[in-house]
Amino acid sequence: MTAMPLSSPLRLCATSSPAALPGVFQPDYDRDRVSIGIVHLGPGAFHRAHQAFYFDQLLAQDPRWGICAVSLKSTGVRDALAPQNGLYTLAQLDDQTTFRIVGSIVEVLVAPEDPPAVFARLASPMTRMVTLTVTEKGYCLSQEGSLDQAHPDIRHDLANPRDPVSAIGYLVEGLRRRFLAGLPPYAVVACDNLADNGWRLKAAVIAFATKVDSELAAWIDVNGCFPRTMVDSITPATDDALRERTVAATGLDDAWPVQREAFTQWVIEDVLGPHAPDLASVGVTLTDDVRGFERAKLRLLNGVHSTLAYAGILRGHVTVFEAMNDPILAKLAEDMMALDIIPTLIAPRGLDLGLYAEAILKRFRNPEIRHLLAQIAWDGSQKLPFRILGTIADALDAGHSVERLAIPLAAWMHFVRRQAAAGTAIIDPLADQLVAVAKSCSNETQADVAAFLALNTVFPADLQSNEAFVAAIEKAYSALT
């Protein structure tokens, strides 16, 4: 008897969603009652795993905060989600992975295809907030952090302000239309990992608007709301393995599911005002000290990540999970957090540094997250000054030992030396200089360390000449040889 072919799973959409397998979380609100209050620029995987997740929870109590997702260039998200009525699956990776169908995106637009529709959303009285995840490059900033007026997209938009292509151009044109209509400006919430992101974005928007209409620029300056934010959640890229897991778990075919670790954090400067969505009710932290949260993340999370990357690679590990299963590296991470980093931090209100460190270590031990050490090791010359050197400077000022804190720097030096010796590309803006330094190394500790410390763009002069710092680096470098 010939076996009957297995039927293909139903495509995820509004009518098929209720047929998802048991255990799949569904939107617990009536999507037909949802109105659009948020416009989001750049609806990539991180937005759909992060901000859209928070709004999905909020819609259960307030239907005014549906999302219009606007792609500034690509049609990929629209092509995947439009047949699904904006629905998609979020896999939350933990000891027990959970699957959730997210319904907060109710419209997807591609800006170059339909600019009038995007402007209509931006100018709508119902729109109270515009969020962005456009990557650091999408802000079109110069190295000094101001608007790069020589950027091709900015040059185009200044010449054609009613037909923009950049995020800055769309924001300004949307605000201009609200200004002319007598509407209040929307709050602009940047969600990219850029220090002082809201302040920098406001300065760029005002600089652009000044070139277009000085009265508009003054209105934005006085009335505009651009809070600083911090976001955090590891979000691995979607792959075929995730698509297969999603079908198996939900019984539905999703063209573009997303995945992230169970941990997620969104910190927003508390300046949104009384008419903003009640994001605090769904776990968002509103604070007057975003920098405090940023510093804690940079030093505890990112600093230890870099430590595990360079020390882990030297010990033959491939992923963060593997490194944390190495007792020596696990103890290094734990001791560095508790004994070296936390004493340099002032906890912002609402953040328990000890519990935060424990949560980070738990995240590092998540077997479902395959975070490659080699990827974390990229751009070390740019990352280490912010992730490690600030902690070292504060520890030295307090008269504390920096022997543990020297280990990631010494491990980075060995990493660079080994990469160069093997002829393997070093992914770093200073790659040519690093290769030259590495090739000058002779495995003689003092000379090798001196050659690296001479990199003025990495190591500030006060550290280069600090005897305790140099001695700690040399001791670590010798031990890792």
C-alpha positions, 0 to 999 in steps of 0.5 A, a space after each residue: 500500500 502506498 503511503 499518503 504524502 504528509 500534508 504541508 503545515 498551514 502558513 501562519 496567519 490570522 486565521 491559522 494562528 488559533 490552530 497552533 499546537 498546545 503550549 504556544 503562547 497566543 496574543 491575549 487581545 483582540 487584534 481587530 481592536 488594535 490601533 497604530 500608535 507606534 511607527 518603527 523604523 528598521 523592523 529587523 530581528 532585534 526589534 521583533 524579538 525585543 520592542 515588539 515583544 514589549 508592545 505585544 504584552 502592553 496591548 493586552 491592557 491598552 489597544 492603542 499601541 499597535 506598530 506600523 513597521 517601516 523598512 527603509 530599504 529592504 522588502 524582506 520583512 514585508 514580504 514575509 509578514 504581510 501574508 501572515 497579517 503581521 504575525 510571527 513566532 518568537 522563540 525564547 531560548 532557555 532551559 525550556 524554550 518557549 514559543 510565542 506568536 507576536 501580534 503587535 505589528 499590524 502594518 508593514 510598509 516599505 518606505 521607497 515603495 510608498 512614501 505617502 503611506 509612511 508620511 501619513 502614519 508619521 503625521 497621524 494624531 494617533 502616532 505618539 512614538 517613533 522607535 528605531 533600530 537602524 544600527 549605528 550606521 543608520 544615524 549618519 553620524 560623523 566620527 565626532 558624533 554629529 550629523 555627517 552632512 557629507 553622508 550620501 543619504 544626508 546630502 540627498 535628503 538635504 537636497 530633497 527634504 520631501 523625498 528622503 531616504 535616511 531615517 533622519 530625513 523621514 523623522 524630520 519630514 514627519 515632524 514638519 508635517 505635524 508642525 504644520 498641522 498643529 500636532 505635538 511632536 512624536 517621541 523619538 526612541 532610539 533603540 540602538 547600542 549607541 552611547 547617549 543615543 537619544 541626545 545624539 539623535 536629537 542633535 542630528 535631527 535639529 542640525 538637519 532641520 536647521 538646514 530645512 526650516 529654522 522655525 521647525 528646528 526651534 520647535 523640535 528643540 523646545 518640544 521634541 522628546 528624545 530619551 536615551 535608552 539601553 537595550 539588551 538581549 542576545 538575538 541569534 540570526 534566524 536560520 533553517 534550524 529555527 524554522 524547523 523547530 518553529 514548525 515542530 513546536 507550533 504546527 505552523 509554517 512561519 516565513 520569518 520566526 525570530 529567536 532570542 535568549 529569555 533575558 531581555 532588558 529595555 531601559 528608557 530615560 524617564 522623560 516620555 511624559 503622561 501620554 506615553 504608553 505605560 511601558 513600565 507595566 510590562 517590565 521596561 525600566 524608566 530611569 533618570 540614570 541611563 548612563 548608570 545602566 549603560 556603564 554596568 552593562 559595558 563593564 559587567 556584561 561586555 567586559 567579561 564577554 571580551 575576557 571570555 573571548 580572548 582567554 577562551 580562544 587561547 584555551 581552545 574554546 569556541 563558544 561562550 557556553 564552552 568557556 563557562 564550562 571551563 572551571 578556570 574561566 568560570 571562576 575568572 569571570 565570577 571573581 572579576 565581576 564581584 571583586 574587580 568590576 562591581 567595586 568601580 560601579 555606582 548602582 543606579 536606582 532600580 539595579 542590584 549589581 549583585 543580582 545583575 551579575 548573577 543574571 549575566 553569568 546565567 545567560 553565559 551558561 545558556 546552552 541554547 545560545 551559541 555565541 561565538 568567541 571569535 565574533 566577540 573578539 572582533 574589533 578588540 582595539 575599539 572595544 577594550 578601551 570602553 569595556 576594560 580600561 575604564 574599570 582598570 583606571 578606576 581600580 588604580 585610582 582606588 589603589 586596588 589590584 588590577 592583576 585579574 583585569 590585566 588578563 583580558 588585555 594580555 590574552 588579546 595581545 596573544 590572540 593578535 600575535 597568534 592570528 598574525 603568525 597563522 596568517 589569519 585575518 584580524 577583523 579590526 579597524 587597526 588590523 594593519 597596525 596590529 599585524 605590524 606589532 605582532 610581527 615585531 614580537 619575539 615572545 620576550 614579555 617586556 618587549 612584546 607588552 611594550 610594543 602593544 602598549 605603544 598603541 596610543 589609540 588603544 592605551 592612554 598615556 597615563 596607563 602606558 606610564 603606570 608601573 602597576 598597570 604595566 607590571 600586571 600586564 607583563 605578569 598576565 602575558 608571561 603566564 599566558 605564553 
